[in-house]
Amino acid sequence: MVRCGNGIEPLLRRPLSVHRIGNSAVDGHGAGDLALLYKISGPGTSSLVDKDKGETLDVVGPLGKGFSVHKESKNLLLIASGWGISPIVCLADIEVRKGRSIVLLIGAQTLSEVYPTHLLPTEVEVQIATEDGSLGRQGSAIDYVSEFWEWADEVLCSGPMSMYRSVADIARNYGFRKRVQALADVGMACGIGVCYGCTVWTRQGAKLACKDGPCFNLRDLVL
């Protein structure tokens, strides 16, 4: 949870995923670095743009529960749509270093919104889809999923809830025989489980994305 301004406004912190950690965070910097990726979408993120090099950023975290990968899993299918790419890149960095094979499906509206693939680990196989067809296949990242479903030991997703419904439909066709994880894309106000503003409905009842998630088993989410 990031405090974007130096004064009272904006009042609430903004929830941002960890994008990169350590030496991969910023080229040429040290193991203690942390990178955040964000889209300018309001007064909060607009304030971050005005930060100068060397300024201190007030951050509370890391919070919640992130992705977890079984020790036995060798092949991972990662799916990212829009700005859901941020935590997926961090996951790819970590799992590549563990020797796992990664296929990353990236979906975006147009070419300018596609994450620069040269910044990804070279070991990652990348497939791209854009809604307007300006790069890769025309359509969404979901269009690639069936091609890699049987190959993958696990599937890990980050994007809008609408994407998760499509992934759940594919998983259902295969009998949900493998674990599929998804990061709940909901707004957060406090980030510590006090305000209940990030409630997510699951088959076990109401859960808080900031505390019980944001990573959930896709099969448990009520979409």
FIDRENLO-263171 format. One record per residue (C-alpha): residue number from 1; residue in one letter; x, y, z. Coordinates in steps of 0.1 Angstrom, whole numbers, plus 5000, padded with zeros to 4 digits. Example, Ala and Ser with C-alpha at 12.3 -4.5 7.8 and 13.67 -1.06 7.14 Angstrom:
BEGIN
LUMMAR   k r   xx   yy   zz
LUMMAR   1 A 5123 4955 5078
LUMMAR   2 S 5137 4989 5071
END
This chain:
BEGIN
LUMMAR   k r   xx   yy   zz
LUMMAR   1 M 5000 5000 5000
LUMMAR   2 V 5017 5032 4988
LUMMAR   3 R 5012 5067 5000
LUMMAR   4 C 5013 5087 4968
LUMMAR   5 G 5013 5123 4981
LUMMAR   6 N 5032 5142 5007
LUMMAR   7 G 5001 5158 5023
LUMMAR   8 I 4966 5148 5033
LUMMAR   9 E 4955 5143 4997
LUMMAR  10 P 4952 5118 4983
LUMMAR  11 L 4939 5104 5016
LUMMAR  12 L 4941 5067 5009
LUMMAR  13 R 4971 5047 4999
LUMMAR  14 R 4971 5029 4966
LUMMAR  15 P 4974 4991 4963
LUMMAR  16 L 5003 4982 4939
LUMMAR  17 S 5017 4948 4932
LUMMAR  18 V 5054 4940 4936
LUMMAR  19 H 5067 4941 4901
LUMMAR  20 R 5103 4931 4904
LUMMAR  21 I 5127 4923 4933
LUMMAR  22 G 5164 4925 4938
LUMMAR  23 N 5189 4928 4909
LUMMAR  24 S 5161 4925 4883
LUMMAR  25 A 5142 4955 4898
LUMMAR  26 V 5164 4982 4883
LUMMAR  27 D 5193 4975 4860
LUMMAR  28 G 5226 4981 4877
LUMMAR  29 H 5212 4984 4912
LUMMAR  30 G 5215 4962 4943
LUMMAR  31 A 5197 4932 4958
LUMMAR  32 G 5176 4954 4980
LUMMAR  33 D 5157 4971 4952
LUMMAR  34 L 5120 4969 4947
LUMMAR  35 A 5102 4980 4916
LUMMAR  36 L 5065 4990 4912
LUMMAR  37 L 5046 4992 4879
LUMMAR  38 Y 5015 5014 4877
LUMMAR  39 K 4992 5031 4853
LUMMAR  40 I 4984 5068 4857
LUMMAR  41 S 4946 5066 4864
LUMMAR  42 G 4939 5093 4890
LUMMAR  43 P 4953 5118 4915
LUMMAR  44 G 4971 5091 4934
LUMMAR  45 T 4992 5076 4907
LUMMAR  46 S 4996 5111 4891
LUMMAR  47 S 5013 5121 4923
LUMMAR  48 L 5039 5093 4919
LUMMAR  49 V 5049 5107 4885
LUMMAR  50 D 5060 5139 4902
LUMMAR  51 K 5084 5121 4925
LUMMAR  52 D 5121 5130 4920
LUMMAR  53 K 5150 5106 4921
LUMMAR  54 G 5161 5101 4957
LUMMAR  55 E 5128 5109 4973
LUMMAR  56 T 5115 5086 4999
LUMMAR  57 L 5083 5066 4992
LUMMAR  58 D 5061 5056 5022
LUMMAR  59 V 5051 5020 5016
LUMMAR  60 V 5033 4995 5039
LUMMAR  61 G 5039 4959 5029
LUMMAR  62 P 5043 4933 5016
LUMMAR  63 L 5007 4925 5026
LUMMAR  64 G 4984 4896 5019
LUMMAR  65 K 4991 4862 5003
LUMMAR  66 G 5006 4859 4969
LUMMAR  67 F 5012 4831 4944
LUMMAR  68 S 5026 4797 4956
LUMMAR  69 V 5040 4770 4933
LUMMAR  70 H 5042 4733 4942
LUMMAR  71 K 5077 4720 4944
LUMMAR  72 E 5069 4692 4919
LUMMAR  73 S 5056 4716 4892
LUMMAR  74 K 5080 4720 4863
LUMMAR  75 N 5058 4738 4836
LUMMAR  76 L 5040 4770 4845
LUMMAR  77 L 5014 4788 4823
LUMMAR  78 L 5012 4824 4833
LUMMAR  79 I 4983 4846 4820
LUMMAR  80 A 4984 4884 4823
LUMMAR  81 S 4958 4909 4809
LUMMAR  82 G 4964 4946 4810
LUMMAR  83 W 4982 4959 4841
LUMMAR  84 G 4979 4924 4856
LUMMAR  85 I 5013 4919 4840
LUMMAR  86 S 5030 4936 4870
LUMMAR  87 P 5030 4907 4895
LUMMAR  88 I 5033 4881 4868
LUMMAR  89 V 5067 4895 4858
LUMMAR  90 C 5079 4891 4894
LUMMAR  91 L 5066 4856 4894
LUMMAR  92 A 5084 4847 4862
LUMMAR  93 D 5117 4862 4875
LUMMAR  94 I 5115 4840 4906
LUMMAR  95 E 5104 4807 4889
LUMMAR  96 V 5129 4809 4860
LUMMAR  97 R 5157 4811 4886
LUMMAR  98 K 5143 4779 4901
LUMMAR  99 G 5147 4762 4867
LUMMAR 100 R 5110 4760 4858
LUMMAR 101 S 5097 4763 4822
LUMMAR 102 I 5075 4793 4817
LUMMAR 103 V 5050 4802 4790
LUMMAR 104 L 5036 4837 4795
LUMMAR 105 L 5004 4848 4777
LUMMAR 106 I 5001 4886 4775
LUMMAR 107 G 4969 4903 4766
LUMMAR 108 A 4965 4941 4760
LUMMAR 109 Q 4943 4965 4742
LUMMAR 110 T 4969 4977 4717
LUMMAR 111 L 5006 4976 4710
LUMMAR 112 S 5015 5006 4732
LUMMAR 113 E 5001 4988 4763
LUMMAR 114 V 5021 4955 4758
LUMMAR 115 Y 5049 4950 4783
LUMMAR 116 P 5083 4953 4767
LUMMAR 117 T 5093 4917 4761
LUMMAR 118 H 5130 4924 4761
LUMMAR 119 L 5127 4931 4798
LUMMAR 120 L 5116 4896 4805
LUMMAR 121 P 5139 4867 4813
LUMMAR 122 T 5151 4852 4780
LUMMAR 123 E 5140 4817 4791
LUMMAR 124 V 5103 4828 4791
LUMMAR 125 E 5083 4819 4760
LUMMAR 126 V 5060 4848 4753
LUMMAR 127 Q 5027 4848 4734
LUMMAR 128 I 5010 4881 4728
LUMMAR 129 A 4974 4890 4718
LUMMAR 130 T 4960 4926 4713
LUMMAR 131 E 4924 4935 4710
LUMMAR 132 D 4931 4956 4679
LUMMAR 133 G 4956 4932 4663
LUMMAR 134 S 4984 4956 4664
LUMMAR 135 L 5008 4930 4679
LUMMAR 136 G 5005 4892 4680
LUMMAR 137 R 4972 4875 4676
LUMMAR 138 Q 4941 4896 4675
LUMMAR 139 G 4919 4889 4705
LUMMAR 140 S 4928 4882 4741
LUMMAR 141 A 4953 4861 4760
LUMMAR 142 I 4926 4836 4766
LUMMAR 143 D 4928 4826 4729
LUMMAR 144 Y 4961 4809 4736
LUMMAR 145 V 4952 4791 4768
LUMMAR 146 S 4939 4758 4753
LUMMAR 147 E 4971 4754 4733
LUMMAR 148 F 4992 4751 4765
LUMMAR 149 W 4967 4738 4791
LUMMAR 150 E 4977 4701 4789
LUMMAR 151 W 5014 4711 4790
LUMMAR 152 A 5012 4731 4821
LUMMAR 153 D 5014 4717 4856
LUMMAR 154 E 4999 4748 4871
LUMMAR 155 V 4982 4780 4858
LUMMAR 156 L 4986 4814 4874
LUMMAR 157 C 4966 4844 4863
LUMMAR 158 S 4965 4882 4869
LUMMAR 159 G 4939 4904 4853
LUMMAR 160 P 4903 4914 4854
LUMMAR 161 M 4875 4892 4868
LUMMAR 162 S 4861 4889 4834
LUMMAR 163 M 4892 4871 4823
LUMMAR 164 Y 4890 4847 4852
LUMMAR 165 R 4855 4837 4841
LUMMAR 166 S 4869 4827 4807
LUMMAR 167 V 4898 4808 4823
LUMMAR 168 A 4873 4790 4847
LUMMAR 169 D 4853 4779 4817
LUMMAR 170 I 4884 4763 4801
LUMMAR 171 A 4894 4747 4834
LUMMAR 172 R 4859 4733 4838
LUMMAR 173 N 4861 4717 4803
LUMMAR 174 Y 4892 4699 4815
LUMMAR 175 G 4876 4689 4848
LUMMAR 176 F 4896 4713 4870
LUMMAR 177 R 4924 4686 4872
LUMMAR 178 K 4951 4712 4879
LUMMAR 179 R 4954 4741 4903
LUMMAR 180 V 4946 4775 4889
LUMMAR 181 Q 4955 4806 4909
LUMMAR 182 A 4942 4841 4903
LUMMAR 183 L 4949 4875 4919
LUMMAR 184 A 4916 4892 4929
LUMMAR 185 D 4913 4925 4910
LUMMAR 186 V 4894 4946 4935
LUMMAR 187 G 4899 4980 4950
LUMMAR 188 M 4915 4983 4984
LUMMAR 189 A 4913 5011 5009
LUMMAR 190 C 4932 5001 5041
LUMMAR 191 G 4951 4970 5029
LUMMAR 192 I 4951 4954 5064
LUMMAR 193 G 4917 4939 5068
LUMMAR 194 V 4899 4967 5087
LUMMAR 195 C 4876 4984 5062
LUMMAR 196 Y 4862 4953 5044
LUMMAR 197 G 4863 4973 5012
LUMMAR 198 C 4880 4945 4993
LUMMAR 199 T 4855 4917 5001
LUMMAR 200 V 4856 4888 4976
LUMMAR 201 W 4830 4861 4975
LUMMAR 202 T 4842 4826 4976
LUMMAR 203 R 4827 4791 4980
LUMMAR 204 Q 4838 4794 5017
LUMMAR 205 G 4820 4827 5021
LUMMAR 206 A 4832 4863 5022
LUMMAR 207 K 4870 4868 5021
LUMMAR 208 L 4892 4899 5021
LUMMAR 209 A 4915 4903 4991
LUMMAR 210 C 4940 4922 5012
LUMMAR 211 K 4943 4897 5040
LUMMAR 212 D 4930 4863 5027
LUMMAR 213 G 4943 4870 4992
LUMMAR 214 P 4947 4886 4968
LUMMAR 215 C 4957 4852 4955
LUMMAR 216 F 4929 4826 4955
LUMMAR 217 N 4923 4792 4940
LUMMAR 218 L 4902 4801 4909
LUMMAR 219 R 4879 4772 4917
LUMMAR 220 D 4870 4788 4950
LUMMAR 221 L 4860 4822 4936
LUMMAR 222 V 4824 4830 4929
LUMMAR 223 L 4826 4848 4895
END
